[in-house]
Amino acid sequence: MKNYLKIIAFCLLTLLSECSNKQVTTARSFNLKSSDVFIVGNNYNTYVSVLKIYPCSQKYITNKNSHENLYICIEHITNDTLLVFEPCSDVPKYLYDKDYSDALRIVKPNIQTVYPTNVSLDLPPKFEMPKKFKFLFAHIGYVAE
């Protein structure tokens, strides 16, 4: 009986700590300027390192047009800060995996050529958009894809 109580207590503590570790986010909108679009040029692949991931809230996944995932990246050739927006969806696990950090790429056909001038994101209340950045709307894959 004591072991069952210990197991239940452990499960409750784990559940409570996971809930408290969830990051509080708020929905925020940002205007985008066409002068800040990242120009891919003739390259088929654009290699990036993902520095930070801001996934959209699970509640928006069914309405993909309302929010975007945000990936703050560094582009390998220009060293530009690159904001990659992707329609709200589950973030692929490999983007969190440090083993893939040097093998992440954006393939030219996966880049949207028409994009909105305003994006809605789920961000921590104290989040500040980087001062200098380029952006694009795309899917980040990895070299094996």
C-alpha positions as CSV (number, residue, x, y, z in Angstrom):
1,M,0.0,0.0,0.0
2,K,2.9,2.4,0.9
3,N,4.4,1.8,-2.6
4,Y,1.2,2.7,-4.3
5,L,1.0,5.9,-2.3
6,K,4.6,6.8,-3.3
7,I,3.9,6.1,-6.9
8,I,0.7,8.2,-6.9
9,A,2.6,11.0,-5.1
10,F,5.4,10.8,-7.6
11,C,3.0,11.0,-10.5
12,L,1.2,14.0,-9.1
13,L,4.5,15.9,-8.5
14,T,5.6,15.1,-12.0
15,L,2.4,16.3,-13.5
16,L,2.4,19.5,-11.4
17,S,6.0,20.3,-12.3
18,E,5.3,19.7,-16.0
19,C,2.4,22.1,-15.9
20,S,4.4,24.7,-14.1
21,N,7.2,24.4,-16.7
22,K,4.9,25.3,-19.6
23,Q,5.8,28.7,-21.0
24,V,3.0,31.3,-20.8
25,T,2.4,32.9,-24.2
26,T,0.2,35.5,-25.6
27,A,-1.1,35.9,-29.2
28,R,0.7,38.9,-30.8
29,S,0.6,40.3,-34.4
30,F,3.6,41.7,-36.3
31,N,3.7,43.6,-39.5
32,L,6.3,42.5,-42.1
33,K,8.0,44.7,-44.6
34,S,8.8,43.4,-48.1
35,S,12.2,44.9,-47.8
36,D,13.0,42.4,-45.1
37,V,12.3,39.3,-47.2
38,F,15.2,36.9,-47.4
39,I,16.3,36.5,-51.1
40,V,17.4,33.0,-51.8
41,G,18.8,33.7,-55.3
42,N,20.1,30.8,-57.3
43,N,20.8,28.5,-54.4
44,Y,18.5,25.4,-54.2
45,N,19.3,24.9,-50.5
46,T,19.5,27.5,-47.8
47,Y,21.3,26.0,-44.7
48,V,20.3,27.3,-41.3
49,S,20.8,26.8,-37.6
50,V,17.8,27.1,-35.4
51,L,18.4,29.2,-32.4
52,K,14.9,29.4,-30.9
53,I,11.6,27.8,-31.6
54,Y,8.2,29.5,-30.8
55,P,5.5,27.0,-31.7
56,C,1.9,28.1,-32.1
57,S,-0.5,27.1,-29.5
58,Q,-2.1,23.7,-29.9
59,K,-5.5,25.4,-30.1
60,Y,-4.6,27.0,-33.4
61,I,-3.4,23.9,-35.2
62,T,-6.9,23.1,-36.6
63,N,-7.1,26.7,-38.1
64,K,-3.8,26.8,-39.9
65,N,-4.4,30.3,-41.4
66,S,-4.6,32.0,-38.0
67,H,-1.1,31.6,-36.5
68,E,2.4,30.6,-37.5
69,N,5.2,28.7,-35.9
70,L,8.3,31.0,-35.6
71,Y,11.9,29.7,-35.9
72,I,14.7,32.2,-35.2
73,C,17.6,31.0,-37.3
74,I,21.1,32.0,-38.5
75,E,21.7,31.5,-42.2
76,H,25.0,29.8,-42.7
77,I,26.5,31.8,-45.6
78,T,25.4,35.4,-44.8
79,N,25.0,35.0,-41.1
80,D,21.7,36.9,-41.3
81,T,19.2,36.5,-38.5
82,L,16.4,34.7,-40.4
83,L,12.9,34.4,-39.1
84,V,11.2,31.4,-40.7
85,F,7.5,31.3,-40.4
86,E,5.6,28.1,-41.0
87,P,1.8,27.5,-40.9
88,C,0.7,26.4,-37.4
89,S,1.5,22.7,-37.0
90,D,3.4,20.4,-34.7
91,V,7.0,21.3,-34.7
92,P,9.1,18.4,-36.1
93,K,11.1,16.7,-33.4
94,Y,14.4,17.0,-35.4
95,L,14.3,20.8,-35.0
96,Y,14.8,20.3,-31.2
97,D,17.6,17.7,-31.8
98,K,21.1,19.2,-31.6
99,D,22.4,16.3,-33.7
100,Y,20.6,17.8,-36.7
101,S,21.7,21.4,-36.1
102,D,24.3,21.5,-38.9
103,A,22.1,19.6,-41.3
104,L,19.0,21.8,-41.4
105,R,18.0,23.3,-44.7
106,I,15.3,25.1,-46.5
107,V,14.7,23.8,-50.0
108,K,13.7,26.4,-52.6
109,P,10.5,24.7,-53.6
110,N,9.3,24.8,-50.0
111,I,9.5,28.6,-49.8
112,Q,6.3,30.5,-50.2
113,T,6.5,33.2,-52.8
114,V,3.3,34.9,-51.7
115,Y,3.2,35.8,-48.1
116,P,1.1,37.9,-45.7
117,T,2.1,41.3,-44.5
118,N,1.0,40.5,-41.0
119,V,1.7,37.4,-38.9
120,S,0.1,36.2,-35.6
121,L,2.4,34.4,-33.2
122,D,2.2,32.9,-29.7
123,L,5.1,34.5,-27.8
124,P,6.2,35.0,-24.3
125,P,5.0,38.4,-22.9
126,K,8.6,39.8,-22.8
127,F,9.5,38.7,-26.3
128,E,11.1,41.3,-28.5
129,M,11.5,40.9,-32.3
130,P,15.2,41.0,-33.3
131,K,16.3,44.5,-34.5
132,K,17.8,43.3,-37.8
133,F,16.4,40.3,-39.6
134,K,15.3,38.8,-42.8
135,F,12.3,36.5,-43.1
136,L,10.6,33.9,-45.2
137,F,7.7,31.5,-45.1
138,A,8.9,28.0,-45.5
139,H,9.4,24.5,-44.1
140,I,12.7,23.6,-42.5
141,G,13.9,20.1,-43.4
142,Y,17.1,18.3,-42.8
143,V,19.6,17.0,-45.3
144,A,18.3,13.4,-45.2
145,E,14.8,14.5,-46.2
